[in-house]
Amino acid sequence: MDLASLRHHGDVDAGPGLLDFAVNVQGSGPPPWLRDRLVVALDGIGRYPAASHDRQAREAVAARHSRRPDEVLVLAGSAEGFALLPALRPRLAAVVHPGFTEPEAALRAAGVEVVHVLTDEADGHRLHPDAVPAEADLVVIGNPTNPTGVLHPAEDVRALAAPDRVLLVDEAFADAIPGEPESVAGATDVPGLLVFRSLTKTWALAGLRAGYALGDPELLARLAAPRPPWPVSTLALEAVIGCSTPSAVEESRKAAERLAVARAEQVERLAAVPGVTVLPGTAPYLLLRLPDGQGERVRTALREAGIAVRRGDTFPGLGPDHVRVAVRPAAEVGRLVTAFAEALAAVAA
């Protein structure tokens, strides 16, 4: 798969004016309290981001995950963390797929050899740690994985760790699952563990770029070595602080519980559409399989009906008959269900 395909993301599918099921951000903007906090912080953007502000952000994240501040690296979104991966100088990177493609794109663009570890729909895309080549000195996995939505047991994720290996676990959607089960964000006993977290999805901050990495201070220093001065903006630092407070964590927990209910209802409604197979998962998005050879035509028909879904064929291991849809409110799901039924019927005819 070429780099252009690997760098295709849902925002490309979600054109202006379309009902957006392609992007996994919840809501159209941050909650009022967070917006107000960012508005106040605007008064500080005439100055360079301060080291003391970064320290506050690291302290807030550390308290949230029961870690030390020096085990936190604030990022301009998880995407910055993926772009920094070549600084670790891996010889062979193993990427678990189907999964988020940006880590592979960044590594391949830097000339790093990448091998795919493909999970299988036949067993629910279960992770098999022994499928990872022993010689891989960097392993990348999402948990829950995007786009399959599968939440891998923490025990299996931990089994991917090995001497002289960096294990990167992308937990961009971990806070969207009630209780954050199987998270290893607080684990300090896994050698070489690196965890990326994003604030983009739950807090609707896609345009702000805010996230963080967790890991051993020496590993974080290696990752951060090529960064320019002031890599994280004042507003992003403030967002990290605000979203790491106990009240914000509690708010996200309640939001995750609502999402789980909405997801179950959306699964039921989509599974009732003839021709739509909803694959098992846990995350705030669903991976669907459409009848053989009909995926591209159905996506086109949906787009003509004003609905954007995420194409699946740019994920290694998936094909044109796979699509991903975000969990959305019931009224929007109703439009999606009707459009799917009409599109599939038209294509079949």
C-alpha positions as CSV (number, residue, x, y, z in Angstrom):
1,M,0.0,0.0,0.0
2,D,1.4,3.4,-1.0
3,L,2.0,6.3,1.4
4,A,-0.9,8.3,-0.1
5,S,-3.3,5.6,0.8
6,L,-1.9,5.2,4.3
7,R,-2.3,9.0,4.8
8,H,-6.0,8.9,3.8
9,H,-8.1,9.8,6.9
10,G,-11.7,10.2,7.6
11,D,-11.6,14.0,7.3
12,V,-11.0,13.5,3.6
13,D,-14.2,11.5,3.3
14,A,-16.2,14.0,5.3
15,G,-16.8,16.8,2.8
16,P,-18.6,20.1,3.4
17,G,-22.4,19.7,3.9
18,L,-22.3,16.0,4.4
19,L,-23.7,14.2,7.5
20,D,-20.4,13.1,9.0
21,F,-20.1,9.4,10.0
22,A,-16.5,9.3,8.8
23,V,-14.7,11.2,11.6
24,N,-14.6,9.8,15.1
25,V,-14.8,13.1,16.9
26,Q,-17.7,13.4,19.3
27,G,-19.7,16.6,18.9
28,S,-18.9,19.7,16.9
29,G,-16.9,21.5,19.6
30,P,-15.7,21.4,23.2
31,P,-18.1,21.7,26.1
32,P,-18.8,25.3,27.3
33,W,-16.5,25.0,30.4
34,L,-13.5,24.0,28.2
35,R,-14.3,26.6,25.6
36,D,-14.4,29.3,28.3
37,R,-11.1,28.1,29.7
38,L,-9.5,28.3,26.3
39,V,-11.0,31.8,25.7
40,V,-9.3,33.0,28.9
41,A,-6.0,31.4,27.8
42,L,-6.1,33.5,24.6
43,D,-4.8,36.4,26.6
44,G,-1.5,34.5,26.9
45,I,-0.9,33.8,23.2
46,G,1.1,37.0,22.7
47,R,3.9,35.2,24.6
48,Y,5.8,32.0,23.8
49,P,4.5,28.9,25.5
50,A,6.2,28.7,29.0
51,A,8.1,25.9,30.4
52,S,6.1,26.3,33.6
53,H,2.9,25.8,31.7
54,D,4.2,22.6,30.1
55,R,5.2,21.5,33.6
56,Q,1.7,22.1,34.9
57,A,0.3,20.1,32.0
58,R,2.7,17.2,32.8
59,E,1.8,17.3,36.4
60,A,-2.0,17.2,35.6
61,V,-1.6,14.3,33.3
62,A,0.7,12.5,35.8
63,A,-1.9,12.9,38.6
64,R,-4.6,11.6,36.2
65,H,-2.6,8.4,35.5
66,S,-0.8,7.9,38.8
67,R,2.6,8.6,37.2
68,R,5.5,11.0,37.7
69,P,5.6,14.3,35.7
70,D,8.8,13.2,34.0
71,E,7.0,10.2,32.6
72,V,4.7,12.6,30.6
73,L,5.5,14.3,27.2
74,V,2.8,16.7,26.1
75,L,2.2,16.4,22.3
76,A,0.6,18.5,19.6
77,G,-1.8,15.6,19.1
78,S,-0.9,12.0,18.9
79,A,-0.1,12.6,15.2
80,E,3.0,14.5,16.4
81,G,4.0,11.5,18.4
82,F,3.8,9.2,15.4
83,A,5.8,11.7,13.3
84,L,8.5,11.5,16.0
85,L,8.8,7.7,16.0
86,P,11.8,7.6,13.5
87,A,13.8,9.4,16.2
88,L,13.8,6.0,18.1
89,R,15.8,4.6,15.2
90,P,14.1,1.3,14.9
91,R,15.6,-1.3,12.6
92,L,12.3,-3.2,12.1
93,A,8.9,-2.0,13.1
94,A,5.9,-4.4,13.4
95,V,2.6,-2.7,13.0
96,V,-0.6,-4.6,14.0
97,H,-3.2,-4.2,11.2
98,P,-5.9,-3.4,10.4
99,G,-5.0,-0.4,12.5
100,F,-4.4,3.4,12.3
101,T,-2.1,4.0,9.4
102,E,-0.2,7.1,10.4
103,P,2.5,5.4,12.4
104,E,3.4,3.2,9.5
105,A,3.3,6.2,7.1
106,A,5.7,8.1,9.3
107,L,8.1,5.2,9.7
108,R,8.1,4.3,6.0
109,A,8.6,7.9,5.0
110,A,11.8,7.9,7.1
111,G,13.0,4.7,5.5
112,V,12.3,2.3,8.4
113,E,11.4,-1.2,7.4
114,V,7.8,-2.1,8.4
115,V,6.2,-5.5,8.6
116,H,2.5,-6.1,9.0
117,V,1.0,-8.3,11.7
118,L,-2.5,-8.9,10.4
119,T,-5.4,-9.8,12.6
120,D,-8.2,-11.9,11.2
121,E,-11.9,-11.2,10.9
122,A,-12.5,-14.9,11.3
123,D,-11.5,-14.9,15.0
124,G,-12.8,-11.4,15.7
125,H,-9.4,-9.7,14.9
126,R,-7.9,-11.1,18.1
127,L,-4.4,-10.2,18.9
128,H,-1.9,-13.1,18.8
129,P,1.4,-11.8,20.4
130,D,3.4,-14.7,19.0
131,A,2.7,-13.5,15.5
132,V,5.0,-10.5,16.0
133,P,8.5,-11.2,14.6
134,A,11.0,-11.6,17.4
135,E,13.5,-9.3,15.7
136,A,11.1,-6.3,15.7
137,D,12.5,-3.6,17.9
138,L,9.4,-1.5,17.6
139,V,5.8,-2.8,17.9
140,V,2.8,-0.6,17.3
141,I,-0.8,-1.4,18.2
142,G,-4.0,0.5,18.9
143,N,-6.2,-0.4,21.9
144,P,-9.0,-0.2,21.1
145,T,-7.9,-0.7,17.5
146,N,-9.0,1.7,14.8
147,P,-10.9,0.8,12.7
148,T,-11.9,-2.7,14.0
149,G,-13.0,-1.4,17.4
150,V,-11.5,-4.4,19.0
151,L,-10.3,-4.0,22.6
152,H,-7.4,-6.3,23.2
153,P,-6.8,-7.8,26.7
154,A,-4.1,-5.9,28.6
155,E,-2.4,-9.2,29.2
156,D,-2.0,-9.8,25.5
157,V,-0.8,-6.3,24.9
158,R,1.8,-6.7,27.7
159,A,3.0,-9.9,26.1
160,L,4.2,-7.8,23.1
161,A,7.0,-6.3,25.3
162,A,10.5,-7.7,24.9
163,P,14.0,-6.8,25.8
164,D,15.5,-4.0,23.6
165,R,12.0,-3.4,22.1
166,V,9.8,-0.3,22.2
167,L,6.1,-1.2,22.5
168,L,3.8,1.7,21.4
169,V,0.2,1.4,22.5
170,D,-2.1,4.0,20.8
171,E,-4.9,4.6,23.3
172,A,-6.5,7.4,21.4
173,F,-10.0,6.0,22.1
174,A,-9.4,4.4,25.5
175,D,-11.3,7.2,27.4
176,A,-14.4,6.6,25.2
177,I,-14.9,3.1,26.8
178,P,-16.5,3.0,30.3
179,G,-13.9,2.4,33.0
180,E,-11.0,2.4,30.4
181,P,-10.6,-1.4,30.7
182,E,-7.4,-2.9,29.4
183,S,-5.6,0.4,29.4
184,V,-1.9,0.2,30.2
185,A,-1.5,4.0,30.6
186,G,-0.6,3.7,34.2
187,A,1.7,0.7,33.8
188,T,5.3,1.3,34.9
189,D,6.4,-2.3,35.0
190,V,6.4,-3.0,31.2
191,P,9.8,-2.5,29.7
192,G,10.0,-0.2,26.7
193,L,6.3,0.8,27.0
194,L,5.2,4.0,25.3
195,V,1.5,5.0,25.4
196,F,-0.1,7.7,23.3
197,R,-3.3,9.4,24.4
198,S,-5.4,11.9,22.5
199,L,-7.8,14.6,23.6
200,T,-9.2,15.1,20.1
201,K,-12.0,12.7,20.1
202,T,-13.8,12.9,23.4
203,W,-13.4,16.7,23.8
204,A,-13.9,17.7,20.1
205,L,-10.5,19.4,19.8
206,A,-9.4,18.1,16.4
207,G,-8.4,21.6,15.3
208,L,-6.4,22.3,18.4
209,R,-4.0,19.3,18.4
210,A,-3.6,18.1,21.9
211,G,-2.4,14.8,23.4
212,Y,0.4,13.3,25.3
213,A,2.8,10.3,25.6
214,L,3.5,8.3,28.7
215,G,6.7,6.3,29.3
216,D,10.1,6.1,30.8
217,P,11.8,9.5,30.9
218,E,14.8,8.3,28.9
219,L,12.5,6.9,26.2
220,L,10.5,10.1,26.1
221,A,13.7,12.1,25.7
222,R,14.7,10.0,22.7
223,L,11.3,10.5,21.2
224,A,11.4,14.2,21.7
225,A,15.0,14.8,20.5
226,P,14.1,16.3,17.1
227,R,11.3,18.6,18.3
228,P,11.5,22.3,17.5
229,P,11.3,24.9,20.3
230,W,7.8,25.4,21.7
231,P,6.2,22.4,20.0
232,V,2.9,22.6,21.9
233,S,0.8,25.7,21.8
234,T,-0.4,27.6,24.9
235,L,-4.0,26.7,24.1
236,A,-3.1,23.0,23.8
237,L,-1.3,23.0,27.1
238,E,-4.3,24.6,28.7
239,A,-6.6,22.0,27.2
240,V,-4.4,19.2,28.5
241,I,-4.6,20.7,32.0
242,G,-8.3,21.2,31.9
243,C,-9.1,17.7,30.5
244,S,-7.0,16.0,33.1
245,T,-8.8,17.4,36.1
246,P,-10.8,14.9,38.2
247,S,-14.1,16.6,37.2
248,A,-13.2,16.3,33.5
249,V,-12.2,12.7,33.9
250,E,-15.6,12.1,35.6
251,E,-17.4,13.9,32.8
252,S,-15.6,11.8,30.1
253,R,-16.5,8.6,32.1
254,K,-20.2,9.5,32.0
255,A,-19.9,10.4,28.3
256,A,-18.3,7.0,27.7
257,E,-21.3,5.3,29.4
258,R,-23.7,7.2,27.1
259,L,-21.7,6.3,24.1
260,A,-21.8,2.6,25.0
261,V,-25.6,2.7,25.1
262,A,-25.7,4.6,21.8
263,R,-23.3,2.2,20.2
264,A,-25.4,-0.9,21.2
265,E,-28.5,0.8,19.7
266,Q,-26.7,1.7,16.5
267,V,-25.4,-1.9,16.2
268,E,-28.9,-3.2,16.5
269,R,-30.3,-0.8,13.9
270,L,-27.6,-1.3,11.3
271,A,-27.5,-5.1,11.7
272,A,-31.2,-5.2,10.8
273,V,-30.4,-3.7,7.3
274,P,-30.2,-6.5,4.8
275,G,-26.6,-6.7,3.5
276,V,-24.9,-5.0,6.4
277,T,-22.7,-7.0,8.6
278,V,-21.6,-5.3,11.8
279,L,-18.3,-6.7,13.1
280,P,-17.7,-7.1,16.8
281,G,-16.1,-4.2,18.6
282,T,-16.2,-1.9,21.6
283,A,-15.0,1.5,20.4
284,P,-17.1,4.6,19.5
285,Y,-17.2,3.5,15.9
286,L,-18.4,0.4,14.0
287,L,-16.6,-1.6,11.3
288,L,-19.1,-2.8,8.7
289,R,-18.8,-5.3,5.9
290,L,-21.0,-4.9,2.8
291,P,-21.8,-7.6,0.2
292,D,-18.9,-8.6,-2.0
293,G,-18.2,-6.1,-4.7
294,Q,-20.8,-3.5,-3.6
295,G,-18.8,-1.4,-1.1
296,E,-17.6,1.4,-3.5
297,R,-21.0,1.8,-5.1
298,V,-22.8,1.9,-1.8
299,R,-20.4,4.5,-0.5
300,T,-21.0,6.6,-3.6
301,A,-24.8,6.3,-3.1
302,L,-24.4,7.3,0.5
303,R,-22.4,10.3,-0.5
304,E,-25.1,11.3,-3.1
305,A,-27.6,11.0,-0.3
306,G,-25.5,13.5,1.8
307,I,-23.8,11.0,4.1
308,A,-20.0,10.4,4.6
309,V,-18.6,7.1,5.9
310,R,-15.0,6.1,6.2
311,R,-13.7,3.9,3.4
312,G,-12.0,0.7,4.6
313,D,-9.7,-0.1,1.8
314,T,-6.9,2.2,2.9
315,F,-6.4,0.1,6.1
316,P,-4.0,-2.9,5.4
317,G,-6.0,-6.1,5.8
318,L,-9.4,-4.6,4.8
319,G,-11.0,-4.1,1.4
320,P,-13.4,-1.9,-0.5
321,D,-16.4,-3.7,1.0
322,H,-15.5,-2.5,4.5
323,V,-16.6,0.9,5.9
324,R,-16.3,2.5,9.3
325,V,-19.0,4.6,10.8
326,A,-18.8,6.7,14.0
327,V,-21.3,6.4,16.8
328,R,-23.8,9.2,16.4
329,P,-27.1,10.4,17.9
330,A,-30.2,8.3,17.2
331,A,-31.8,10.8,14.7
332,E,-28.6,10.8,12.6
333,V,-28.4,7.0,12.8
334,G,-31.9,6.9,11.4
335,R,-30.8,8.8,8.3
336,L,-27.8,6.4,7.9
337,V,-30.0,3.3,8.3
338,T,-32.4,4.5,5.6
339,A,-29.7,5.6,3.3
340,F,-27.9,2.2,3.7
341,A,-31.1,0.3,3.0
342,E,-31.9,2.4,-0.1
343,A,-28.3,2.2,-1.4
344,L,-28.0,-1.5,-1.0
345,A,-31.4,-2.1,-2.6
346,A,-30.5,0.1,-5.6
347,V,-27.1,-1.6,-6.0
348,A,-28.6,-5.1,-5.8
349,A,-31.2,-4.1,-8.5
